[in-house]
């Protein structure tokens, strides 16, 4: 969630506030906060937001949208990998909700702007 949020904030910084990046960046922040609350509930150390390893340079909205598509696919894949090892129902529910947001809301928004 940090990675996607950081990416969309970088797009906004480079290309200005644009739909869908600004709205989805806010959603990613909410997603990260949901995961942070669960980590705190279970006594798991919350990792710091690492920022971007290197800030991508976007020359067009089309390039940024393609990066958004890739980020949302990666987010959905991550939850697919994590879910088999999760035994807590609340974690399963949050992971499922976040995966669904990536696949059913964010991904189509980036595919439409591409």
N, C-alpha and C positions, 0 to 999 in steps of 0.2 A: 504494500500500500504506500509506503514511503517513496519507493522508486517511481511509481506512477504519478503520485502527487508532485514529486520534484520535477518530473518530466513536464507535466502540464503547466506547472508554474514557470518553468524555463521557456516554454512556448509563449506564454503570456508576456514574459519579460522581453522576449525577442520580437514578437510579432504584434504585440498589443493584446488587449482583452478581446477575445473572440469566443464565440460559441463554437463548439461545445467545451473548449478547454477550461474556461473559468468555472463553469458549473461542475464539471467532473472533477476538477482539482478540489473543490469544496467537498464533494462526495468522498473523495479519497481521504481527505482529512477526517471526515466523520467515520470512515471505515477504520482508519488507524486508531482513532479514539475508542472505538468499540473493542478492538483487539487489546488495546492498552488496559481497558477496564477489566477484561477477562484475565489478562496476565496478572494484574494486581490482585484480583480475586483469588487466584490460585498460587500466589506468591512467586510468580515467575518474574525474573528481572526484565524490565522493559528496555529494549535496545534503543540507543539514541538514533535519531534520524541521521543516516550517514551522508546525506546529500547525494549529489551525482558524482560518480567517479570522474567523469569528464563531461562538461556541458556540451550537449550536441548543438550544432549550428543549423538552424532551419532557414532555408531560403524562400520557402513558400508554405502556405497553409497545407497544400497537398502533401509535402514532405512530413509536416508535423502530424497530419492525420494518419499517415502510414505508420509513424512511430507510435501513435495512440493505439492503432489496431494491434501492433505487435505487443505493446505493453499490456493490453487487456487480455490477449490470448495467454501471455505469460502468467498474469495474475490467476486466471481461471485454471491453468495447468498446475500452478503451485497448490491451490486448494485441492485439486484432484489428487495430488501426491500426499498431502497432509491428512486428508480425511480418513484413510484406512487405519491410521494409528490413533485416532481420537476416540476416547471412551466416554467423555462427558457430553451429555445431550446438549447442553447450552453451547459448547464449542462447535459441535456438529451443526447446530442451527445457525450460528453466526457464520461459520465457514460456507455453509450452503447459501445463505443469503448474500454473502459477499461474492461468491462465485456467480450466482444468478445475476447480480448487479453488473458484473463484468460482461457476462455473455448476453444478457437480455436488454441491457440499457446502454452501457458505455460502448461496447463493441459496435453495435449498430449505429450509434451516433458518429463514431469515427469512420466507419465504412461509408456512411452517407456523405461525409464531408470530404472524402478522399477523391 
